[in-house]
Amino acid sequence: MKPIRFYSLTSVLCFTLILLSCQDTIDGEEQAGKLRHMTIEEAKSLFIATHDAEATLYGVKCTPSLRSTADSGEQMYEVEYRDHAGKKIRGMIPFYVRDLGDYLFMIFREQGSTGKIYLVRKSDGKASEIPEEYIPSLSGNNEIIYNKSVNRRSFRPNYIDSEWDFLDIVKDRENNLYYTAIRCNNSGLCPHILYRASPVPGGEFTYKPLSVEHETVWGFCVDGEGNVLYGLAGGQWMRSVRADGEPGELIPTVKKTNADSPVYVCNFVWSSKEGIMALYSFMGDYDEKSYTFTPYHEPRQYLMTLKNGQFEKVREINLPFANNFPTSTNLSYVAGRVIYSHYHAGVTTLVDLSSEKSYSETPCPVQANMVINDQMYYFDKNSFALTRVNIDDGTTTSVFTLDRTGLEGYTVAHILDVSETGILLGTYRMSDKHYLLMRMNVDNEITILKDIEGGGVSLFTTLD
């Protein structure tokens, strides 16, 4: 009996191994040629060089090499794409890339249209394709709801000629990503649903809908804990959703009396250090029981905070707004704080909107328009002058003013990057119409980093 039992067990084991081997082969064949890895681990910045219908993604290993007089040619390399077996994939055309902290949002083009979209882990280049049903969508733009990931400031160094630049994708402290995607239902409607994409071991993601079914999301913001506030299509209502997925009641953006007189208007919503806050204009006092409205002589501005699904007053603000409320062009997240660069009648004030307790108003001689390495600056793109702004006391320090005469014979197409040691430019050389990626440092020395004959740079982004 023992020999029979031995051979039976051996047969089963062999058969199992054969099945597993076949399964591995099948899985391998299915995965062959599918993107699983990008060689971005050493890159400190990325740019897409375009030429006719083609495009190439380049990585720069050491960003300081673009900001010094050192030769950076050996630091620049073409990013490679590999499948699960490590084999190189050819023919992929990069279209768009965005830095999301620990991940990259990467889009490739196929036959003239948007193709596959991936989330790529920056630490090891692991690429996870976003399933078709969860492909991010460009929903309506609700200008009163601001996400710090969307850079629409008055000066944008990172030139991107793509509507995807206006896609809201934000993260919380746990590296969950939030964005909208279109999902059609049985009624035939196809609303923009707010999703949370959560990373799981292995570099993949799980996707969970957060917004109420059938409601089209029209702008949203997220705090560090994962609590969400989103606007509904039409802009007349907002709704909060707790981090555990529990939705709150509707919040009107405009409250009116029975006589149709406005009681208050929501002007702007943002994520602070401690939660979600807003700025409201109140037109008067309204008694809900007697339905009586007592108007103010002038509208009063109040700082509000989201508590238990509704906004509550924190304090009155006496700045002369004159319709110059916070927008995505004058609000910045810097050094863990939320700073609003308020401008009125020739006077600029730095307003700290980080939390209920930290509110302050600090005079400043310039209207800051960009953030570099967690510090605030004003950059004049006409004079190539960079000024550092101290957000604590409003004082300024001149960093540099470059001499543009060295660029005679070139046409500046794009200002791609700005640092305290110089600027990175995309220019056209007038003599031969070549597009040149060049650096200009504080000593006004110009270095040509790459000559892109007949093409250009469609995107440049730093990753550090």
C-alpha positions as CSV (number, residue, x, y, z in Angstrom):
1,M,0.0,0.0,0.0
2,K,2.9,2.4,0.7
3,P,4.2,2.3,-2.8
4,I,0.7,3.0,-4.2
5,R,0.2,6.0,-1.8
6,F,3.7,7.3,-2.8
7,Y,3.1,7.2,-6.5
8,S,-0.4,8.7,-6.2
9,L,1.0,11.6,-4.2
10,T,3.8,12.1,-6.7
11,S,1.3,12.0,-9.6
12,V,-0.8,14.7,-7.9
13,L,2.2,16.8,-7.1
14,C,3.5,16.6,-10.7
15,F,0.1,17.4,-12.1
16,T,-0.2,20.4,-9.8
17,L,3.2,21.7,-10.8
18,I,2.3,21.3,-14.5
19,L,-0.9,23.3,-13.9
20,L,1.0,26.0,-12.1
21,S,3.6,26.1,-14.8
22,C,0.9,26.4,-17.5
23,Q,-0.8,29.1,-15.4
24,D,2.5,31.0,-15.1
25,T,3.0,30.8,-18.8
26,I,-0.5,32.0,-19.5
27,D,-0.2,34.9,-17.1
28,G,3.2,35.7,-18.6
29,E,1.8,35.8,-22.1
30,E,-1.0,38.0,-21.0
31,Q,1.4,40.4,-19.3
32,A,4.0,40.4,-22.0
33,G,4.2,43.9,-23.5
34,K,2.1,45.6,-20.8
35,L,3.8,48.4,-19.0
36,R,4.8,47.5,-15.5
37,H,7.9,49.6,-14.9
38,M,9.4,53.0,-15.9
39,T,13.0,53.9,-15.2
40,I,12.3,57.0,-13.2
41,E,13.8,56.0,-9.8
42,E,16.8,58.3,-10.2
43,A,15.1,61.2,-11.9
44,K,14.8,64.5,-10.1
45,S,12.9,66.1,-13.0
46,L,11.2,64.9,-16.2
47,F,10.4,66.6,-19.5
48,I,8.7,65.5,-22.7
49,A,10.4,66.4,-25.9
50,T,8.1,66.4,-29.0
51,H,8.8,66.1,-32.7
52,D,6.0,65.8,-35.2
53,A,3.8,62.9,-34.0
54,E,6.5,61.5,-31.8
55,A,7.4,62.3,-28.2
56,T,10.2,61.2,-25.8
57,L,10.2,61.3,-22.0
58,Y,13.6,62.3,-20.5
59,G,14.7,62.1,-16.9
60,V,17.3,64.3,-15.3
61,K,19.1,62.5,-12.5
62,C,20.3,65.5,-10.7
63,T,18.2,68.7,-10.7
64,P,21.1,70.8,-9.5
65,S,22.9,70.0,-12.7
66,L,20.3,72.2,-14.4
67,R,21.0,74.9,-11.9
68,S,24.8,75.1,-11.9
69,T,27.7,75.5,-14.4
70,A,28.5,71.8,-14.4
71,D,28.0,69.7,-17.6
72,S,24.7,68.0,-17.3
73,G,24.7,66.0,-20.5
74,E,25.5,62.7,-18.8
75,Q,22.7,63.3,-16.2
76,M,20.0,63.4,-18.9
77,Y,18.6,60.0,-20.1
78,E,15.7,58.6,-22.1
79,V,13.2,57.0,-19.8
80,E,12.6,53.3,-20.6
81,Y,9.4,51.3,-20.4
82,R,9.4,47.6,-19.4
83,D,7.0,44.8,-18.9
84,H,6.7,42.3,-16.0
85,A,9.6,40.3,-17.3
86,G,11.9,43.4,-17.6
87,K,11.7,43.4,-21.4
88,K,11.8,46.8,-23.0
89,I,8.6,48.1,-24.5
90,R,9.0,50.2,-27.7
91,G,6.6,52.6,-29.4
92,M,5.1,54.2,-26.3
93,I,4.3,57.9,-26.8
94,P,4.3,60.0,-23.6
95,F,1.6,62.7,-23.6
96,Y,1.3,64.0,-20.0
97,V,2.8,63.5,-16.6
98,R,2.1,65.0,-13.2
99,D,3.8,64.7,-9.9
100,L,1.4,63.5,-7.2
101,G,3.9,63.1,-4.3
102,D,4.8,59.5,-4.0
103,Y,3.3,58.7,-7.4
104,L,3.3,60.1,-11.0
105,F,0.1,60.4,-13.1
106,M,1.2,59.3,-16.6
107,I,-0.8,59.4,-19.8
108,F,0.3,57.9,-23.1
109,R,-1.0,58.6,-26.6
110,E,-2.3,56.0,-29.0
111,Q,-3.1,56.7,-32.7
112,G,-3.6,60.4,-32.1
113,S,-5.8,60.1,-29.0
114,T,-5.4,59.6,-25.3
115,G,-4.4,56.0,-24.6
116,K,-3.4,54.2,-21.4
117,I,-3.2,56.0,-18.1
118,Y,-1.0,54.9,-15.2
119,L,-0.1,55.7,-11.6
120,V,3.6,55.2,-11.3
121,R,5.3,54.8,-7.9
122,K,8.3,57.1,-7.9
123,S,10.4,55.0,-5.5
124,D,10.8,52.1,-7.8
125,G,9.0,53.0,-11.1
126,K,6.2,50.4,-10.5
127,A,3.4,51.2,-13.0
128,S,-0.3,50.5,-12.2
129,E,-2.7,51.0,-15.1
130,I,-5.9,52.8,-14.0
131,P,-8.9,50.6,-15.1
132,E,-11.1,52.0,-17.8
133,E,-14.1,52.5,-15.5
134,Y,-11.9,54.7,-13.2
135,I,-10.2,56.8,-15.8
136,P,-10.1,60.4,-14.4
137,S,-12.4,62.9,-16.0
138,L,-12.2,66.7,-16.4
139,S,-15.3,67.7,-14.5
140,G,-16.8,71.2,-14.3
141,N,-14.5,73.8,-12.8
142,N,-16.1,75.2,-9.6
143,E,-13.8,78.3,-9.0
144,I,-14.9,78.7,-5.4
145,I,-13.5,75.3,-4.4
146,Y,-9.7,75.2,-4.5
147,N,-7.4,72.2,-4.6
148,K,-3.7,72.9,-3.8
149,S,-2.6,70.4,-6.5
150,V,-3.9,72.5,-9.3
151,N,-1.5,75.3,-10.2
152,R,-3.4,78.1,-11.8
153,R,-1.4,80.9,-10.3
154,S,-0.7,84.1,-12.2
155,F,2.8,82.8,-13.0
156,R,3.2,79.1,-13.9
157,P,6.8,78.0,-14.5
158,N,5.8,74.5,-15.6
159,Y,4.4,75.0,-19.1
160,I,1.8,72.4,-20.1
161,D,-0.2,72.7,-23.3
162,S,-2.9,70.3,-22.2
163,E,-6.4,70.5,-20.7
164,W,-5.2,67.7,-18.3
165,D,-3.4,70.5,-16.4
166,F,-6.8,71.5,-15.0
167,L,-7.6,68.0,-13.7
168,D,-8.1,68.0,-10.0
169,I,-6.1,65.2,-8.3
170,V,-5.3,65.6,-4.6
171,K,-4.0,63.4,-1.8
172,D,-4.4,63.1,1.9
173,R,-1.9,62.2,4.6
174,E,-2.2,58.5,3.8
175,N,-1.4,59.0,0.1
176,N,-4.9,58.2,-1.0
177,L,-5.7,60.0,-4.3
178,Y,-9.0,61.8,-5.0
179,Y,-10.4,62.7,-8.4
180,T,-13.6,62.5,-10.5
181,A,-14.5,59.9,-13.1
182,I,-17.6,59.4,-15.3
183,R,-19.8,56.5,-14.4
184,C,-23.1,55.9,-16.3
185,N,-26.0,54.4,-14.5
186,N,-29.2,52.6,-15.4
187,S,-31.1,55.8,-15.9
188,G,-28.9,56.8,-18.8
189,L,-27.2,59.6,-16.8
190,C,-23.4,59.7,-16.7
191,P,-22.5,61.9,-13.6
192,H,-18.9,62.7,-12.6
193,I,-18.3,60.6,-9.5
194,L,-15.7,61.5,-6.8
195,Y,-13.4,58.5,-6.2
196,R,-10.7,57.7,-3.6
197,A,-7.9,55.6,-5.0
198,S,-6.0,53.9,-2.2
199,P,-2.6,52.2,-2.6
200,V,-2.3,48.6,-1.6
201,P,0.9,46.4,-1.3
202,G,2.4,45.6,-4.6
203,G,1.9,49.0,-6.1
204,E,-1.8,48.5,-7.2
205,F,-4.8,50.6,-6.1
206,T,-8.4,50.1,-4.9
207,Y,-11.1,52.5,-6.0
208,K,-14.0,53.7,-3.9
209,P,-16.8,56.1,-4.9
210,L,-17.4,58.9,-2.3
211,S,-20.0,61.2,-3.8
212,V,-23.8,60.5,-3.5
213,E,-25.1,58.5,-6.4
214,H,-26.6,60.5,-9.3
215,E,-24.9,63.7,-8.1
216,T,-22.4,65.2,-10.6
217,V,-19.3,66.6,-8.8
218,W,-18.4,70.1,-9.9
219,G,-15.2,70.8,-8.0
220,F,-14.0,69.4,-4.6
221,C,-11.4,69.8,-1.9
222,V,-9.9,67.3,0.6
223,D,-8.4,67.8,4.0
224,G,-5.4,65.8,5.4
225,E,-7.7,63.3,7.1
226,G,-9.6,62.5,4.0
227,N,-12.8,64.5,4.7
228,V,-14.2,65.9,1.5
229,L,-16.4,68.8,0.4
230,Y,-17.6,68.8,-3.2
231,G,-19.8,71.1,-5.3
232,L,-22.8,69.9,-7.3
233,A,-23.3,70.7,-10.9
234,G,-24.9,74.1,-11.2
235,G,-22.9,75.5,-8.3
236,Q,-25.8,76.2,-6.0
237,W,-25.1,73.5,-3.5
238,M,-22.2,71.7,-1.8
239,R,-22.0,68.5,0.2
240,S,-19.4,67.2,2.7
241,V,-18.4,63.5,3.0
242,R,-16.5,62.3,6.1
243,A,-13.4,60.2,5.7
244,D,-15.4,57.1,6.6
245,G,-17.7,57.8,3.6
246,E,-20.7,59.2,5.5
247,P,-22.3,62.1,3.5
248,G,-23.6,65.2,5.1
249,E,-26.6,67.4,4.3
250,L,-26.6,69.8,1.4
251,I,-24.9,73.1,2.0
252,P,-26.3,76.1,-0.1
253,T,-23.7,78.3,-1.7
254,V,-26.3,81.1,-1.7
255,K,-28.9,81.4,1.1
256,K,-32.0,83.5,0.3
257,T,-35.0,84.6,2.3
258,N,-38.6,84.0,1.3
259,A,-38.5,87.4,-0.4
260,D,-35.6,86.1,-2.5
261,S,-33.1,88.5,-0.8
262,P,-29.6,87.0,-0.3
263,V,-28.7,86.3,3.3
264,Y,-25.1,85.0,2.5
265,V,-22.9,83.9,-0.3
266,C,-20.0,81.4,-0.2
267,N,-17.0,83.1,-1.9
268,F,-14.2,80.5,-1.5
269,V,-13.5,77.1,0.0
270,W,-10.1,75.6,0.8
271,S,-8.4,72.9,2.8
272,S,-6.6,74.3,5.9
273,K,-4.2,72.6,8.3
274,E,-7.0,71.5,10.6
275,G,-9.9,70.9,8.2
276,I,-12.0,72.6,5.5
277,M,-12.6,76.4,5.7
278,A,-14.5,79.0,3.7
279,L,-15.0,82.7,3.2
280,Y,-18.6,83.9,3.3
281,S,-20.2,87.3,2.6
282,F,-23.2,88.0,4.9
283,M,-25.7,90.6,3.7
284,G,-27.7,90.8,6.9
285,D,-29.4,88.9,9.7
286,Y,-32.3,86.6,9.0
287,D,-34.7,85.2,11.6
288,E,-35.8,81.8,10.6
289,K,-38.8,81.8,12.9
290,S,-40.3,85.2,12.0
291,Y,-38.9,85.2,8.4
292,T,-37.6,88.7,8.9
293,F,-34.4,90.0,7.2
294,T,-32.4,92.9,8.5
295,P,-29.8,94.0,6.0
296,Y,-26.4,95.4,6.9
297,H,-25.3,98.7,5.5
298,E,-22.3,96.9,3.8
299,P,-21.8,93.1,3.4
300,R,-19.7,91.6,6.2
301,Q,-17.0,89.0,5.5
302,Y,-16.7,85.9,7.8
303,L,-14.1,83.2,8.1
304,M,-16.0,79.9,8.3
305,T,-15.1,76.3,9.3
306,L,-16.8,73.1,8.4
307,K,-18.2,71.3,11.5
308,N,-20.7,68.5,11.5
309,G,-21.4,68.8,7.8
310,Q,-22.2,72.6,7.8
311,F,-20.1,75.8,7.8
312,E,-20.0,77.8,11.1
313,K,-18.7,81.3,11.7
314,V,-15.2,81.7,13.1
315,R,-14.5,85.4,12.9
316,E,-15.3,88.5,11.0
317,I,-12.7,89.8,8.5
318,N,-12.3,93.5,7.8
319,L,-10.1,93.4,4.7
320,P,-11.3,95.7,1.8
321,F,-12.1,92.9,-0.6
322,A,-13.9,94.9,-3.3
323,N,-14.6,91.5,-5.0
324,N,-10.9,90.6,-4.8
325,F,-11.6,87.4,-2.9
326,P,-9.2,84.4,-2.7
327,T,-8.9,82.5,-6.0
328,S,-6.6,79.8,-7.4
329,T,-4.4,82.6,-8.7
330,N,-3.6,84.2,-5.3
331,L,-3.7,81.4,-2.8
332,S,-0.6,79.3,-2.0
333,Y,0.3,76.4,0.2
334,V,3.7,77.0,1.6
335,A,5.7,75.6,4.5
336,G,2.5,73.9,5.9
337,R,0.5,77.1,5.7
338,V,-2.2,78.6,3.5
339,I,-1.3,82.1,2.4
340,Y,-3.6,84.4,0.5
341,S,-1.9,87.3,-1.3
342,H,-4.5,90.0,-1.0
343,Y,-4.2,93.1,-3.2
344,H,-6.3,96.2,-3.1
345,A,-5.7,99.8,-4.1
346,G,-2.0,99.3,-4.6
347,V,-1.5,97.6,-1.2
348,T,-0.6,93.9,-0.9
349,T,-1.3,91.9,2.3
350,L,-0.3,88.4,3.1
351,V,-3.2,86.8,4.9
352,D,-2.7,83.5,6.8
353,L,-5.7,81.2,6.3
354,S,-4.1,78.1,7.7
355,S,-6.5,77.6,10.6
356,E,-8.9,79.3,12.9
357,K,-6.2,80.4,15.4
358,S,-3.4,81.3,13.0
359,Y,-5.3,84.0,11.1
360,S,-3.1,87.1,10.5
361,E,-2.7,90.0,8.1
362,T,0.9,91.1,7.2
363,P,1.8,94.0,4.8
364,C,4.0,93.0,1.9
365,P,5.5,95.2,-0.9
366,V,4.9,92.6,-3.7
367,Q,2.1,90.2,-4.6
368,A,3.7,86.7,-4.3
369,N,3.0,84.4,-7.2
370,M,5.0,81.2,-6.8
371,V,6.4,78.7,-4.3
372,I,9.9,77.1,-4.6
373,N,11.1,74.5,-2.1
374,D,8.5,75.6,0.4
375,Q,9.3,79.3,0.3
376,M,7.3,82.1,-1.3
377,Y,8.5,84.3,-4.1
378,Y,7.5,86.9,-6.6
379,F,8.9,86.2,-10.1
380,D,8.7,88.9,-12.9
381,K,8.7,86.9,-16.1
382,N,9.5,90.1,-18.1
383,S,12.6,91.2,-16.3
384,F,13.6,87.7,-15.1
385,A,13.7,89.0,-11.5
386,L,13.2,86.7,-8.5
387,T,12.3,88.1,-5.1
388,R,12.0,86.0,-1.9
389,V,9.0,86.8,0.4
390,N,9.2,86.2,4.1
391,I,5.7,85.0,5.0
392,D,6.2,85.7,8.7
393,D,6.9,89.5,8.5
394,G,6.2,90.3,4.8
395,T,9.8,91.5,4.1
396,T,11.4,90.8,0.7
397,T,14.9,89.9,-0.5
398,S,16.1,90.3,-4.1
399,V,17.5,87.0,-5.3
400,F,18.5,88.0,-8.8
401,T,17.7,90.0,-11.9
402,L,19.1,88.4,-15.0
403,D,20.4,90.2,-18.0
404,R,18.2,89.3,-21.0
405,T,20.7,90.8,-23.5
406,G,22.5,87.5,-23.5
407,L,19.4,86.0,-25.2
408,E,19.7,88.1,-28.4
409,G,19.1,85.9,-31.3
410,Y,16.7,83.7,-29.3
411,T,13.0,83.8,-28.8
412,V,11.8,82.7,-25.3
413,A,9.0,80.2,-25.8
414,H,8.6,78.8,-22.2
415,I,10.0,79.5,-18.8
416,L,10.1,75.9,-17.6
417,D,11.7,76.1,-14.1
418,V,12.8,78.8,-11.7
419,S,15.2,78.4,-8.7
420,E,17.4,80.7,-6.6
421,T,20.4,79.8,-8.9
422,G,18.7,80.6,-12.2
423,I,16.0,79.7,-14.7
424,L,15.4,77.0,-17.2
425,L,14.1,78.1,-20.6
426,G,12.7,76.7,-23.8
427,T,13.8,78.9,-26.6
428,Y,13.9,79.1,-30.4
429,R,17.2,80.0,-32.0
430,M,16.3,82.4,-34.8
431,S,19.2,81.4,-37.1
432,D,17.9,77.8,-37.6
433,K,14.6,77.7,-35.8
434,H,15.9,74.9,-33.5
435,Y,14.2,74.5,-30.1
436,L,16.8,74.7,-27.3
437,L,16.5,73.6,-23.7
438,M,18.9,76.0,-22.0
439,R,19.8,77.2,-18.5
440,M,20.6,80.8,-17.5
441,N,22.3,81.1,-14.1
442,V,22.7,84.1,-11.7
443,D,26.0,85.0,-13.4
444,N,24.1,85.3,-16.7
445,E,25.9,82.3,-18.1
446,I,23.9,80.4,-20.7
447,T,24.3,76.7,-21.2
448,I,22.5,74.7,-23.9
449,L,21.3,71.5,-22.4
450,K,19.5,69.9,-25.4
451,D,18.9,70.8,-29.0
452,I,15.5,69.5,-30.2
453,E,15.6,70.1,-34.0
454,G,12.1,70.6,-35.4
455,G,10.4,70.0,-32.1
456,G,10.1,71.4,-28.6
457,V,9.3,70.6,-24.9
458,S,5.7,70.2,-24.1
459,L,6.1,69.6,-20.4
460,F,8.7,70.0,-17.7
461,T,8.2,69.0,-14.1
462,T,10.5,68.7,-11.0
463,L,10.0,65.7,-8.7
464,D,11.9,66.9,-5.6
